Amino acid sequence: MFMAKIKDYVLPSGTTIRIGRDAEGNDKLVREAKPNETLIHTVAPGSPFVNVGENPSKNDLNEAAVFCAKCSQDWRDNHRATDVNIFKKKDMNKSPKMKVGTWSVKKQEKIKVKKAEILKVEERLNEAD
């Protein structure tokens, strides 16, 4: 049996977000989310789901989107701007045939996270180490 990995991360504003660290963690994170909580995931597969909570500020939403993009395979492989989807838990569904870590979303907003924003977060994280 796998242990679902979820990590908490504190944004510069002091807001705590939750991050799925693997496919099982992503599933657990989404299942535990409340219907009106905001979740983030890259458009391309291979990133953590991020739970920003209910009614996040625009700044916290952007910071969480940048963090999600920074942790994605798309960023790791290409080091370029990364598209991120933002949606509510109530707009998500998982059929029994879907593999672990995969969800369908019926309504989302897409934003582009710029390369410079991701590099800025990487620099801040490196300074914290």
C-alpha positions in Angstrom: 0.0 0.0 0.0 1.3 3.5 -0.9 1.3 6.4 1.5 -0.3 9.5 0.0 2.1 12.4 0.3 0.8 15.8 1.0 2.9 18.8 2.1 1.9 22.1 3.5 3.6 25.2 2.3 3.3 28.8 3.6 3.1 31.5 1.1 4.8 34.9 1.7 1.4 36.3 2.8 1.3 33.7 5.6 -1.5 31.7 3.9 -0.9 27.9 4.1 -1.5 25.9 0.9 -1.6 22.1 0.6 0.3 20.3 -2.1 0.0 16.7 -3.4 3.5 15.2 -3.7 2.6 12.2 -5.8 -0.4 10.6 -7.6 -1.8 9.2 -4.4 -1.3 12.5 -2.6 -3.1 14.3 -5.4 -6.0 12.0 -5.1 -6.2 12.4 -1.3 -5.8 16.1 -1.6 -8.7 16.4 -4.0 -10.9 14.0 -2.2 -10.4 15.9 1.1 -11.1 19.3 -0.5 -14.4 21.1 0.3 -16.7 21.9 -2.6 -15.8 25.6 -2.7 -12.1 25.3 -2.2 -9.9 26.4 -5.1 -7.5 23.9 -6.6 -4.7 24.4 -9.1 -3.0 22.1 -11.6 -0.9 22.6 -14.7 -2.6 22.1 -18.0 0.1 19.6 -19.0 0.1 16.4 -16.9 2.7 15.9 -14.3 2.3 18.4 -11.5 1.0 18.5 -8.0 -2.6 19.5 -7.2 -2.5 22.6 -5.0 -5.3 23.5 -2.6 -5.5 27.2 -1.9 -8.6 27.1 0.2 -11.8 29.0 -0.1 -11.8 32.6 -1.5 -8.1 33.0 -1.8 -6.8 36.5 -2.5 -5.7 37.2 -6.1 -2.1 37.4 -4.8 -2.3 34.1 -3.0 -3.9 32.5 -6.1 -1.0 33.8 -8.3 1.7 32.7 -5.8 0.1 29.2 -5.6 -0.1 29.0 -9.4 3.6 29.9 -9.7 4.5 27.3 -7.1 2.5 24.6 -8.9 4.2 25.5 -12.2 7.6 25.4 -10.6 6.9 21.8 -9.3 5.7 20.6 -12.7 7.3 18.3 -15.2 6.6 20.9 -17.9 8.8 23.4 -16.1 11.5 20.7 -15.3 11.7 19.6 -18.9 11.2 23.0 -20.7 12.0 25.9 -18.4 9.5 28.1 -20.1 6.1 29.8 -19.2 3.7 27.2 -17.9 -0.1 27.1 -18.3 -2.0 26.5 -15.1 -5.7 25.7 -14.6 -7.7 27.0 -11.6 -10.9 25.4 -10.6 -13.3 24.6 -7.7 -13.5 21.1 -6.1 -17.2 21.0 -6.9 -16.3 21.1 -10.7 -14.2 17.9 -10.5 -15.1 14.3 -11.0 -13.3 11.0 -11.0 -14.6 7.9 -12.7 -13.5 4.5 -11.4 -11.7 3.9 -14.7 -9.3 6.9 -14.2 -5.8 6.2 -13.0 -4.5 7.4 -9.7 -3.9 11.1 -9.6 -6.2 11.9 -12.6 -9.4 13.9 -12.4 -11.8 15.4 -14.9 -12.7 19.1 -14.6 -15.8 20.6 -16.1 -15.1 24.3 -15.5 -11.7 26.0 -15.1 -9.9 29.2 -15.7 -6.5 29.1 -17.4 -3.6 31.4 -16.6 0.0 31.5 -18.0 2.7 31.6 -15.4 5.7 33.5 -16.7 9.2 32.1 -16.6 10.5 35.1 -14.6 7.8 34.4 -11.9 8.9 30.8 -11.5 12.6 31.8 -11.4 11.8 34.3 -8.6 10.1 31.6 -6.5 13.1 29.2 -7.1 15.4 31.9 -5.9 13.3 32.6 -2.8 13.2 28.8 -2.0 17.0 28.5 -2.5 17.6 31.4 -0.1 15.4 29.7 2.6 17.5 26.5 2.4 
